[in-house]
């Protein structure tokens, strides 16, 4: 069921090294430089990148498994892999001129993001003038480009247009503000843009992106680039939480394994054993749900079909369920991981903080996903006219 790929094999080989480097990342408040070097050597950020520009253009299930494997070793590195690695897919949705600007000279170019519409843009001949400040741009210290979201005022007084803008490093500033309780080593700093011109080919209308009306499909004709936006993007902020929860469970289990090895009479009670079983099942369920959904969307695209409303809705439903499953699992691991889990040096408590920090990502917060899916169950697609604008 689980995919294979040379990148996954290479990640398995550096698992222990990633574990050791996690503390350095937390101390630096950004990824340890040796992790970045390893990732560039392996090409992990190129998994979803167009093959035309040195990418693997892999089955997205491989990317899910890469995030999961990395997060089991280093939750900070797993998070950055998700939210930076997915941008190698997003750039493939832009016209070829834009792809060449970003990847033509260096296929290992990294792109960070902050997609919320925190910027204001004015339409001018040939593009837009953009200003704004965006938060939570993970991995930005190591990135040469950034995606940001902005609103373009309608001259006729109508609703503003929401666009994604792409800017090179000279056109924006990274402001070091990342002091957080969890995901400390992700360098999720602020991005500031001041009255910067962004040419037309470096921005996309978000509504068009959600509806898969993107110019990149003219040159990137594989199924990967015909997948729905959220069907790919959502996994990048939940799969790492499941990997981190699995690592936390492993830490808690090791505490009890050492006790039992020293004295078999110290087997934990049924309550603790039951909680460990529940946590293990929650992690497996979340991982498998997300693999199933992204695989289903990929196979649908490969067959030349558009994603259905049911697929889109199920993906969002399962995304929210997977966040809850990760949080439930890490809570059980922490609660039953012994009193030493509270120490600041404990990896278990760090993983607990990391998962809860990731839960606060805007796309992981409870919204209307479950009620919308409930309406779909009751009334069918007739009740879901708003889906194309939301999912």
Phi and psi in degrees as a GROMACS rama.xvg file:
@    title "Ramachandran Plot"
@    xaxis  label "Phi"
@    yaxis  label "Psi"
@TYPE xy
-84.9048  137.77  UNK-2
-72.92  161.688  UNK-3
-120.181  154.535  UNK-4
-171.458  146.951  UNK-5
-56.2989  -33.882  UNK-6
-63.5536  -39.6483  UNK-7
-65.2734  -38.3237  UNK-8
-62.7253  -42.7042  UNK-9
-65.7035  -36.8997  UNK-10
-65.89  -37.7691  UNK-11
-60.5675  -35.6645  UNK-12
-68.8913  -25.949  UNK-13
-107.019  13.9403  UNK-14
-53.7121  -51.4307  UNK-15
-64.3399  -36.648  UNK-16
-65.079  -41.4973  UNK-17
-61.5089  -40.5228  UNK-18
-57.9308  -45.1428  UNK-19
-66.5351  -33.9096  UNK-20
-82.8534  -9.12046  UNK-21
-59.7299  -42.087  UNK-22
-62.0504  -38.8828  UNK-23
-64.8499  -39.9569  UNK-24
-60.1406  -44.1192  UNK-25
-65.1393  -38.4508  UNK-26
-65.8183  -39.9936  UNK-27
-78.9423  -19.4238  UNK-28
65.2677  22.6085  UNK-29
-157.582  167.217  UNK-30
-57.6939  139.897  UNK-31
-59.1936  137.439  UNK-32
-55.6838  -32.9385  UNK-33
-66.3515  -31.2549  UNK-34
-66.3908  -45.1718  UNK-35
-59.1876  -44.2778  UNK-36
-61.4495  -45.5766  UNK-37
-59.2096  -44.2638  UNK-38
-65.0277  -38.3094  UNK-39
-67.7452  -40.5324  UNK-40
-62.2617  -41.626  UNK-41
-77.2303  -30.9338  UNK-42
83.5388  28.2397  UNK-43
-62.5336  -34.2825  UNK-44
-75.7004  -6.19962  UNK-45
-98.8321  7.70741  UNK-46
-60.2493  -40.2553  UNK-47
-100.407  9.89289  UNK-48
-83.3716  144.667  UNK-49
-55.7753  136.285  UNK-50
-63.9065  -25.0242  UNK-51
-61.003  -22.7438  UNK-52
-122.601  42.0424  UNK-53
79.3498  10.6932  UNK-54
-90.5872  169.105  UNK-55
-84.6036  -22.4086  UNK-56
44.7629  50.2411  UNK-57
-81.1507  161.711  UNK-58
-53.4997  128.885  UNK-59
-61.6884  -18.0035  UNK-60
-64.8904  -29.1071  UNK-61
-65.2964  -41.9336  UNK-62
-63.432  -41.4496  UNK-63
-55.9243  -46.6365  UNK-64
-68.456  -32.203  UNK-65
-64.9368  -46.0033  UNK-66
-59.0811  -43.0992  UNK-67
-64.2041  -47.2146  UNK-68
-64.3239  -43.4938  UNK-69
-65.1752  -41.7185  UNK-70
-66.0832  -27.5642  UNK-71
-66.4717  -27.386  UNK-72
-94.512  -41.4002  UNK-73
-147.324  106.278  UNK-74
-64.1339  -34.2326  UNK-75
-67.5415  -43.6408  UNK-76
-66.4612  -35.8078  UNK-77
-65.1071  -39.8238  UNK-78
-64.265  -46.9619  UNK-79
-64.1567  -37.5464  UNK-80
-56.6886  -44.2443  UNK-81
-63.8815  -52.1355  UNK-82
-86.3039  -9.71142  UNK-83
-100.988  -43.4837  UNK-84
-61.3714  -31.1952  UNK-85
-69.824  -20.8127  UNK-86
-71.7112  -20.3515  UNK-87
-67.7953  -21.9216  UNK-88
-81.0738  -44.5804  UNK-89
-60.5253  -40.7683  UNK-90
-62.7421  -26.7204  UNK-91
-69.4483  -9.79277  UNK-92
-87.3893  -14.5445  UNK-93
-83.2002  166.989  UNK-94
-65.3386  161.08  UNK-95
-61.2445  -33.6313  UNK-96
-57.9804  -41.9969  UNK-97
-68.8304  -43.5333  UNK-98
-58.6523  -40.8073  UNK-99
-65.989  -38.4091  UNK-100
-60.5555  -40.538  UNK-101
-84.0732  -43.2227  UNK-102
-111.498  -11.5653  UNK-103
-60.2622  -43.0416  UNK-104
-90.329  -21.941  UNK-105
-147.849  98.8436  UNK-106
-67.8019  -9.96808  UNK-107
-96.0451  18.4614  UNK-108
-64.2142  132.063  UNK-109
-104.387  147.008  UNK-110
-126.713  129.514  UNK-111
-98.6091  -174.733  UNK-112
-160.444  163.008  UNK-113
-155.087  97.4126  UNK-114
-81.1165  -13.8048  UNK-115
-59.1571  147.418  UNK-116
-77.762  59.6385  UNK-117
-86.1918  -6.48071  UNK-118
-101.524  160.411  UNK-119
-120.496  130.793  UNK-120
-127.272  146.88  UNK-121
-117.738  132.141  UNK-122
-73.9044  130.922  UNK-123
-134.087  166.58  UNK-124
-55.4054  125.696  UNK-125
85.3746  1.4277  UNK-126
162.056  -139.195  UNK-127
-141.629  155.007  UNK-128
-107.548  123.336  UNK-129
-118.587  139.742  UNK-130
-139.951  151.15  UNK-131
161.336  174.469  UNK-132
-134.685  129.595  UNK-133
-123.462  144.847  UNK-134
-107.023  166.768  UNK-135
63.6753  44.2048  UNK-136
-93.0049  84.5966  UNK-137
-62.6867  140.938  UNK-138
73.3664  9.40075  UNK-139
-64.5058  -25.4535  UNK-140
-62.0655  -27.5099  UNK-141
-105.839  10.9547  UNK-142
-109.356  146.184  UNK-143
-103.362  -7.12568  UNK-144
-140.898  164.85  UNK-145
-144.872  141.898  UNK-146
-96.4298  130.973  UNK-147
-134.499  157.644  UNK-148
-102.201  143.799  UNK-149
-151.57  157.295  UNK-150
-105.246  135.885  UNK-151
-109.978  118.092  UNK-152
-63.8109  141.354  UNK-153
-88.5151  123.18  UNK-154
-64.687  -22.666  UNK-155
-88.269  5.04049  UNK-156
88.5174  5.90256  UNK-157
-80.862  -175.205  UNK-158
-65.2632  148.142  UNK-159
-68.9916  156.438  UNK-160
-93.2614  131.429  UNK-161
-95.3189  124.545  UNK-162
-130.963  153.193  UNK-163
-97.1491  128.9  UNK-164
-112.567  143.776  UNK-165
-118.484  123.873  UNK-166
-129.532  144.728  UNK-167
-81.7516  161.269  UNK-168
-54.4898  -37.9576  UNK-169
-63.0233  -17.9964  UNK-170
-95.1492  3.156  UNK-171
-147.781  164.917  UNK-172
-119.047  136.165  UNK-173
-94.9748  120.52  UNK-174
-105.191  122.807  UNK-175
-76.8813  99.5306  UNK-176
-126.97  4.91554  UNK-177
-81.1566  92.7081  UNK-178
-127.257  104.438  UNK-179
-136.715  165.524  UNK-180
-84.3515  -22.0746  UNK-181
-142.309  163.428  UNK-182
51.015  42.1916  UNK-183
-61.1032  -34.7374  UNK-184
-88.9052  18.9411  UNK-185
-95.5608  -8.34564  UNK-186
54.7722  46.9855  UNK-187
-85.3748  72.1526  UNK-188
-88.4198  178.264  UNK-189
-87.141  152.355  UNK-190
-116.885  131.382  UNK-191
-123.086  130.554  UNK-192
-127.094  133  UNK-193
-127.411  110.519  UNK-194
47.1439  53.0918  UNK-195
-104.406  132.023  UNK-196
-76.8093  130.313  UNK-197
-120.151  114.879  UNK-198
-64.2883  156.394  UNK-199
-55.1394  -37.7742  UNK-200
-73.9419  -4.27081  UNK-201
-107.081  24.1453  UNK-202
-145.253  153.649  UNK-203
-133.87  141.726  UNK-204
-67.2382  127.633  UNK-205
-65.3602  -38.0703  UNK-206
-60.807  -41.0115  UNK-207
-65.39  -39.5812  UNK-208
-61.5012  -44.4495  UNK-209
-64.0735  -29.6881  UNK-210
-93.3558  7.77286  UNK-211
66.6047  25.9512  UNK-212
-96.3094  75.7654  UNK-213
-124.812  143.844  UNK-214
-70.8092  -21.957  UNK-215
-62.2388  -24.0993  UNK-216
-65.7868  -18.1702  UNK-217
-69.4142  -29.1841  UNK-218
-111.217  -30.0882  UNK-219
-99.9616  89.7272  UNK-220
-93.0977  1.10981  UNK-221
-73.0139  164.199  UNK-222
-64.5986  -25.0618  UNK-223
-56.6425  -36.1935  UNK-224
-94.2436  7.97504  UNK-225
-110.455  13.7561  UNK-226
-86.0748  151.772  UNK-227
-68.078  148.716  UNK-228
-51.1289  -58.6006  UNK-229
-70.5259  -24.777  UNK-230
-61.963  -26.8452  UNK-231
-97.3982  -46.8093  UNK-232
-66.9131  -38.475  UNK-233
-60.0643  -34.8505  UNK-234
-61.9598  -27.4961  UNK-235
-67.5415  -18.414  UNK-236
-114.569  8.31674  UNK-237
-124.783  -36.9884  UNK-238
-57.2515  -41.9178  UNK-239
-60.1133  -30.3152  UNK-240
-68.6413  -36.95  UNK-241
-68.0867  -40.3898  UNK-242
-63.4112  -41.6185  UNK-243
-66.2903  -38.5764  UNK-244
-63.5715  -38.0649  UNK-245
-63.8901  -40.7979  UNK-246
-63.069  -40.0944  UNK-247
-63.5198  -42.2537  UNK-248
-60.7364  -41.6442  UNK-249
-60.822  -39.1797  UNK-250
-64.298  -44.6125  UNK-251
-65.6212  -42.1497  UNK-252
-62.905  -37.4355  UNK-253
-63.6529  -35.4946  UNK-254
-56.3819  -46.8043  UNK-255
-77.235  -32.4572  UNK-256
-61.4097  -40.9517  UNK-257
-66.3744  -37.8124  UNK-258
-65.3071  -44.7438  UNK-259
-67.4404  -35.8434  UNK-260
-63.1805  -34.7054  UNK-261
-79.1294  -32.5193  UNK-262
-156.064  108.723  UNK-263
-61.8784  -17.7318  UNK-264
-74.5412  -8.29532  UNK-265
-93.5509  19.8939  UNK-266
-56.2996  129.888  UNK-267
-62.4771  160.491  UNK-268
-71.0039  171.793  UNK-269
-61.2825  -34.2086  UNK-270
-62.6088  -48.3708  UNK-271
-62.9504  -43.8271  UNK-272
-62.1188  -39.7867  UNK-273
-65.1247  -40.1468  UNK-274
-66.0797  -37.3922  UNK-275
-64.7871  -41.0094  UNK-276
-63.34  -42.0358  UNK-277
-64.5698  -41.7702  UNK-278
-64.0089  -42.8485  UNK-279
-61.4817  -43.6486  UNK-280
-65.8374  -38.4311  UNK-281
-63.0815  -42.7297  UNK-282
-64.3385  -48.0598  UNK-283
-60.4954  -41.672  UNK-284
-63.7803  -46.9347  UNK-285
-62.2093  -44.1344  UNK-286
-60.46  -46.0614  UNK-287
-70.7537  -36.4786  UNK-288
-59.5651  -45.638  UNK-289
-70.243  -37.9194  UNK-290
-63.1425  -41.9935  UNK-291
-60.9246  -46.1627  UNK-292
-68.1881  -45.8567  UNK-293
-69.0075  -33.4022  UNK-294
-66.5068  -39.2228  UNK-295
-62.9269  -43.7104  UNK-296
-65.9262  -38.8558  UNK-297
-65.369  -43.8165  UNK-298
-68.1558  -33.335  UNK-299
-63.4602  -45.1765  UNK-300
-64.3151  -39.5284  UNK-301
-63.6387  -28.6576  UNK-302
-83.9555  0.644012  UNK-303
79.1776  19.5854  UNK-304
-106.777  154.056  UNK-305
-81.4812  148.615  UNK-306
-65.4659  142.488  UNK-307
-85.2377  163.299  UNK-308
-59.6654  -38.4273  UNK-309
-62.2197  -40.7748  UNK-310
-65.2728  -43.9207  UNK-311
-63.3952  -45.0217  UNK-312
-66.2148  -43.0155  UNK-313
-62.353  -38.2916  UNK-314
-61.5275  -43.898  UNK-315
-68.954  -40.5011  UNK-316
-58.1336  -48.8658  UNK-317
-71.3306  -28.7901  UNK-318
-60.195  -49.1038  UNK-319
-65.128  -39.0211  UNK-320
-63.7418  -39.5494  UNK-321
-66.1968  -36.2643  UNK-322
-60.009  -47.3488  UNK-323
-62.2611  -37.5546  UNK-324
-66.0057  -40.6245  UNK-325
-64.0602  -44.1345  UNK-326
-65.548  -43.4447  UNK-327
-60.3633  -42.7642  UNK-328
-66.515  -44.198  UNK-329
-69.4021  -32.4589  UNK-330
-63.8972  -44.3495  UNK-331
-64.3703  -40.9978  UNK-332
-62.4695  -44.2701  UNK-333
-67.738  -41.7521  UNK-334
-65.1874  -29.951  UNK-335
-115.683  21.4687  UNK-336
-96.4273  11.1516  UNK-337
89.8463  160.059  UNK-338
-65.3772  -24.5521  UNK-339
-70.4426  -9.27142  UNK-340
-63.3453  -21.4649  UNK-341
-79.4087  -13.1819  UNK-342
-66.4332  143.987  UNK-343
-64.2706  -22.0032  UNK-344
-84.4439  -4.51209  UNK-345
-76.0904  126.7  UNK-346
-66.0793  -31.302  UNK-347
-61.8654  -45.5686  UNK-348
-69.7306  -30.3931  UNK-349
-64.854  -43.9678  UNK-350
-63.2618  -38.343  UNK-351
-60.4695  -44.4003  UNK-352
-66.7313  -37.6266  UNK-353
-65.0299  -44.0655  UNK-354
-64.825  -42.3796  UNK-355
-68.2754  -32.6384  UNK-356
-65.4479  -44.0728  UNK-357
-63.7415  -30.3318  UNK-358
-60.4185  -25.3512  UNK-359
-84.1745  -1.04466  UNK-360
-58.385  144.202  UNK-361
-55.3159  -35.8992  UNK-362
-80.445  -8.01334  UNK-363
-102.518  -4.59998  UNK-364
-78.9791  144.437  UNK-365
-56.7896  128.886  UNK-366
-128.041  -130.739  UNK-367
-103.042  11.6776  UNK-368
-60.9861  -48.4652  UNK-369
-70.2033  -42.9667  UNK-370
-60.7263  -37.1047  UNK-371
-62.4014  -43.4655  UNK-372
-65.8993  -35.3684  UNK-373
-62.7144  -40.4686  UNK-374
-63.6589  -37.2532  UNK-375
-62.8337  -41.7045  UNK-376
-62.9613  -35.6147  UNK-377
-83.1249  -45.8007  UNK-378
-111.643  -6.95759  UNK-379
75.9241  -167.034  UNK-380
-69.9089  -15.5442  UNK-381
-62.4771  -25.6995  UNK-382
-90.4577  7.20701  UNK-383
-123.653  37.564  UNK-384
-63.2007  -21.8038  UNK-385
-83.0587  -6.69071  UNK-386
-58.8047  -45.2252  UNK-387
-56.7124  -30.8474  UNK-388
-82.2501  -14.4429  UNK-389
-109.692  -39.2604  UNK-390
